[in-house]
Amino acid sequence: MSRLIVTAAASPLFGNFLMLVSVSAEADGKPVQQLKPKNFTVYHLASLNHAYPTQRDVTEAKEGPDGFYTLTLKPKEYQPELPPGHYIFSVAVATYPDVRAKGKSPAAKDQGQTIAEGDLPTYGQWK
């Protein structure tokens, strides 16, 4: 297994966040390309009214330029718009081999993780 170099930032978008993620290989520094939502795991770790890890579903991973991804996070049904404030997220990235044993879950080939922070402005600034 190899290590991935992952950096991330959370950018506010209409009461939610986009996650901006850079992924490169530790071995040669080359960008890791063609990742899909299944390659990313995002958790909301902490905010003013939240101190429990909550997984956020990644619904889309747009690449551009190479190795840079804009992740769309699905809003939670119980809180479609997040309140203003400072937020902390974990972002983990894993790649998987092209071939896997029949009937078994794929084991990660390469992995990396980081922390991302972002601020949501006060209500009304995005409406």
N, C-alpha and C positions, 0 to 999 in steps of 0.2 A: 504494500500500500504506500502511496506517495502523498505528500502534503500539498494542499492547494493554498495559495496566498489569496485571502479574501479580505476585501475592504468594503464597507457599506455606509450609506447615509440614508436617513429617512426624510423625504420631502413631502410637505403637506399638500393634500389634494382634496378639496371639498369635504372637510370633516373626516378625512381618512389619510392614509399615507401611501405614497409610492416608495418602493425600496429601490435604491440605486446601488448596484453591486458590481464590483470589479473582481474577476477571477483569473488568476494566472498560475502556471505550474511552478512549483518551487525549484524543480530541477533545472529548467532553462529559462524561466521567466516569460515564456510564450503565453499569449492569451488562450484561455480555455473556451472553445467555441461550441456552438450548437447545443447549449444546455436548454432543457425544458423545465416547466414548472415542477415536475417530479424531482428534479435535482436540487431544489431549494427547500429548506425548512426554516420558517420564520416564527418566532415566538415574541409576543408582547410580554416583556418582563416586568416593567414597572412604569408607573406614572403617578400623578397626584392622588388618584382614587383607586389605584390598582397595584397590588404587590404579590401577584401570583402568576406563574407562567401560563399563558394562554396561547395555544397554537393559532396562527393566522394562515388561512388557506391561500396559496399562491394560485391565482386563476390564469395568469399570463406572464410570460417571460420574453420580453422583446430584446433582441441583441442588436447592438450598434453603438459605437464601433466594435470591432472584434474584442471579445472578452468582457465587454461592459453590458450589463443587463438592467432593464427597467422592469421591476416586478409589480404587478397589480395585485393588491391584497383584497380578498373578498370581505366586505363589511360583515360584522357579526349581526345576526338577526335581532338579538336583544339590545344592540346598541349600534344602529346603522351609521350614526355620526358620533365621533369621539368628542369629548369636551376639550376646550382649549387647555394647553399646558405642555409640559415637557414629557417626552416619551423615550423609553429605552427598549430596544429590541435585540434579540439574538438572531443572527443569520448564519445558517450552516449550509454548506454546499457539498454534494457528494456526486461522484461519477460512478458509473457501473459498467462492468464488462459487457461486450456485445452478446456474448454467449453465456447462458447459465444452465445449471442442471435442471432437468424437468421436475416440476413440482416443488422447487425450492425458491425461497425469496432470494433475490440477487444480493450478494455481499458487495459493499462499497469497494471500489478500486482506489479512488483518491478522495481525500476529505480535507475540509478546512472550515473555519468558523471565525466570527468576529461579532462585535457589538456595534449597533447603529443607534444614533440618537436623532431626535427631531422635535420640533416645536410646532404645535398647532396654534394659529392666531386666535384671537377672541372671536366669538360668534359673529356672523354677519360679514366678515371680511372676505368670505369666499362666495357669498350668495348674491 
